[in-house]
């Protein structure tokens, strides 16, 4: 069974972080990396523009996430996507 954003949670280094969560205020430091129960690496970022729930993105060194239709390596992992300025976890596109 494939994992959906709503069923994925962090296992390392902090157990139980809801990786489908999004917020207008940061809950963690940007660029925080955790591993999810889906076996993927996830990174905490801030959307620099509106992003759909399955959009491929690039993440800058300052934690800003923007659309990238190329080989960005990260995918938005939030139900309903995010608006500009929201904080969220993105997942590594490939294991």
N, C-alpha and C positions, 0 to 999 in steps of 0.2 A: 504494500500500500504506500503510495506517495504521500509525503508529509505536506500539509498545507501550512501557511503562515500561522494559523490559529493553533496548530498542534506542536509548534516548535518552541523549545525553551532551552536556556543555556545549561550546560553541564560542567564546563570548565572555563574560567577559574571560579565563577560564582554560580551556584546552582539555582535554578528557578526564575531567572530573568525572562520575562515574557518578550520574545523577539518579534512579536506582532504589535507591540506598543508603539505609539507615537505621541509626541508632546510638543507644546510651544516653548516649554522651558526644559533645559537639559537635565536629565536624571543621572547622567554619567559624563565623564570627560569624552569629548569627541576623539575618535580613533581608537577607543577601547575595543579590543578584540576578545571575543569569546567563542567557544565551540558549542554548537547546538546538538541536540539529540538526533538531528538529521545527518550528523557526521560532517557538517560544513562549518567553515570559519565564518563568523559574522562580525561586522564592524559598525560602530556607532557613528552616525554622521548627521549633518545638518543639510537639509535640502536647500539648494540655491535657486530652485525653480520648482514648479509643480511637476511631480513625477508619478506615473501610473504604477500600479501594484506589481507589474512584471517587467518594468523598464530596465534595460541595461544601463549602467551608470559608471562614471569614473569618480573617484574620490580624491580630492586634493590633499596635500600635506596638512592643511588647516582643518580638515574634516568636512569640507564642503562637497556636496554630492550634486552632480549635474549629468544630464542626459548624454549618452554616448552610444551611438548605434554601431560602433566598431567593436573591437575586442576588449572591452573595458575590464572584464573580469568580475564585476559585481552586479547584483540584481536587487532591486527594491524588494523587500520581503514583508510588506505591510498591506493588510486588507484595505482596499479602497484607495491606496496610494497616499501620497503626502502633498501638502501645499508648501510653497516657499517659506522657509524659516522653521519648519518643523524638524524635530530630532527623531531619529528612527534607526533601526538596525537593518543593514543591507547584508545579503549573504553572498559568499563566493559563488560565482556562476558555475564553476567546475570544481569537482572534488580534487 
